[in-house]
């Protein structure tokens, strides 16, 4: 399963989620059975053309229709900021569905 997260840096430990419009990088997290297999960073989303299952957004008021049109499920964080915190919340189903 693949998950997009917009972030402010390529630091896997300290990168923080940003709004889509403010994204400096797109973190692509590959999950398998509740564990993180890999985290890759892209300068723009269009650099990866395969199917992505989820996008996790910072704010439920962001424009999300284009992602839904592509078949992605859209989730929003509550208070999580780092990739690790967000993935942990994802695994425990603590993110909000848009």
Number of C-alpha atoms within 10 A of each C-alpha: 14 19 22 22 26 28 26 18 18 18 13 15 11 14 18 22 26 21 19 19 9 11 19 19 22 26 27 21 22 18 16 11 8 13 11 16 12 11 16 13 22 15 13 13 15 9 10 13 7 8 12 19 16 20 21 26 25 22 16 17 10 12 12 18 11 9 15 13 9 11 13 20 17 21 20 21 20 15 11 18 16 19 22 16 14 22 22 17 17 18 14 10 10 16 21 15 12 14
